[in-house]
Amino acid sequence: MKKIVLAIAAALMMSTSMQAQENNGNRERRQFDPEKMVEKRTEQTVKAYNLNEEQAAQLLELNKKYMGKMGRRPNRMGRPDGNHKRPEGQPQAKRDTTKAPRMHQGGDRKQFMENMKAYDEELQKIMTEEQYKAYKADMEKRRQQGPRGQRRERNN
């Protein structure tokens, strides 16, 4: 009896292990698709501010126009392949705290802000006054929040 229970337990563990390995091997990583992101962002904005079909079409074109201009921030580690892991055996590099992050260096940040301003101006032409006021209020709320919805502490 004891041997049967152990055999069943071993078979169950092996089958679970094999199934987990199969799922890992067959699973494709989700690829970032900027077109889908633009469509999703447009759809969310249309719903949030009750835009009509004409406004939705104009917003989609606007979002496509600015798709590559505002989302080009470097990834966390600054590696183009997105691999954040350190190769085995390589010591952790010391962070240079004297340099500002790339996004905050003069040219990149300035260009980003110019693109945001231009986007905002074109968006204002698409939306009605009430819709735009609601949009700006929401953006201000988001700006006041820190990462993952946490409120930033401000020193005045």
C-alpha positions in Angstrom: 0.0 0.0 0.0 2.8 2.3 0.9 4.6 1.7 -2.4 1.4 2.4 -4.4 0.9 5.8 -2.6 4.6 6.7 -3.2 4.3 5.7 -6.9 1.2 7.7 -7.4 2.7 10.8 -5.6 5.9 10.4 -7.8 3.9 10.1 -11.0 1.8 13.2 -10.0 4.9 15.2 -9.3 6.5 14.2 -12.6 3.5 15.0 -14.7 3.1 18.4 -13.0 6.7 19.1 -13.6 6.5 18.1 -17.3 3.4 20.2 -17.8 5.1 23.3 -16.4 8.1 22.8 -18.6 5.9 22.4 -21.7 4.0 25.6 -20.9 7.2 27.5 -20.5 8.6 26.3 -23.8 5.4 27.0 -25.8 4.7 30.4 -24.3 5.6 33.3 -26.5 6.7 36.6 -25.0 4.3 39.3 -25.7 5.7 41.7 -28.2 5.2 45.4 -27.7 3.0 46.7 -30.5 2.9 50.4 -30.7 -0.1 50.4 -33.1 -2.2 48.4 -30.6 -1.1 50.7 -27.8 -2.2 53.8 -29.8 -5.5 52.2 -30.6 -6.1 51.3 -26.9 -5.1 54.7 -25.7 -7.5 56.3 -28.3 -10.3 54.0 -27.3 -9.8 54.8 -23.6 -9.8 58.5 -24.3 -12.9 58.3 -26.5 -14.8 56.5 -23.7 -13.5 58.7 -20.9 -14.5 62.0 -22.6 -17.5 60.8 -24.7 -15.9 61.8 -28.0 -18.0 61.3 -31.2 -16.9 59.3 -34.2 -15.4 62.2 -36.0 -13.4 63.2 -32.9 -12.3 59.6 -32.4 -11.0 59.4 -35.9 -9.1 62.7 -35.5 -7.7 61.6 -32.1 -6.5 58.3 -33.6 -4.6 60.2 -36.3 -3.2 62.5 -33.8 -2.0 59.6 -31.6 -0.5 57.9 -34.6 1.3 61.1 -35.5 2.9 61.4 -32.1 3.3 57.7 -31.4 7.1 57.6 -31.8 7.7 61.1 -30.6 6.6 60.9 -27.0 7.1 57.3 -26.1 10.9 57.1 -26.7 12.2 57.1 -23.2 15.1 54.9 -22.5 14.4 51.7 -20.5 15.4 51.4 -16.9 18.8 50.1 -17.4 19.5 51.9 -20.7 19.9 48.7 -22.7 18.3 48.6 -26.1 17.4 44.9 -25.9 15.5 45.5 -22.7 17.4 42.8 -20.8 17.8 44.1 -17.3 19.7 41.1 -16.0 23.4 41.2 -15.5 25.5 38.5 -17.2 26.7 35.8 -14.7 30.0 36.6 -13.2 29.9 40.3 -14.0 30.1 42.5 -11.0 27.4 45.1 -10.4 28.4 48.4 -11.8 28.5 51.3 -9.4 25.9 54.0 -10.2 27.3 57.4 -11.3 25.2 59.7 -9.2 26.8 62.8 -10.7 25.0 62.5 -14.0 21.3 63.2 -14.4 19.2 60.5 -15.9 19.0 60.6 -19.7 15.4 61.8 -19.8 16.3 64.9 -17.7 19.2 66.0 -19.8 18.6 69.2 -21.7 17.9 68.1 -25.3 15.7 65.0 -24.7 13.6 66.6 -22.0 13.2 69.8 -24.0 12.1 67.9 -27.1 9.7 65.8 -25.1 8.1 68.9 -23.6 7.8 70.5 -27.0 6.1 67.4 -28.4 3.7 67.3 -25.4 2.8 71.0 -26.0 2.2 70.5 -29.7 0.1 67.3 -29.0 -1.9 69.3 -26.4 -2.6 72.1 -28.8 -3.9 69.8 -31.5 -5.9 67.8 -28.9 -7.6 71.1 -27.8 -8.7 71.6 -31.4 -10.3 68.2 -31.5 -12.1 68.2 -28.2 -14.9 70.5 -27.1 -14.2 73.0 -24.3 -15.8 70.8 -21.6 -14.1 67.7 -22.8 -10.7 69.4 -22.8 -11.3 70.8 -19.3 -12.0 67.3 -18.0 -9.0 66.0 -19.8 -6.7 68.7 -18.3 -8.1 68.0 -14.8 -7.4 64.3 -15.2 -3.9 65.0 -16.4 -3.2 67.3 -13.5 -4.4 64.6 -11.1 -2.1 62.1 -12.7 0.8 64.5 -12.5 0.2 65.0 -8.8 0.4 61.2 -8.3 3.7 59.4 -8.0 4.6 56.0 -9.4 1.9 53.4 -9.1 -0.7 55.9 -7.9 1.2 57.0 -4.8 1.0 60.7 -4.0 4.3 62.6 -4.1 5.4 64.6 -1.1 6.1 68.2 -2.1 8.3 70.5 -0.2 7.0 74.1 -0.5 
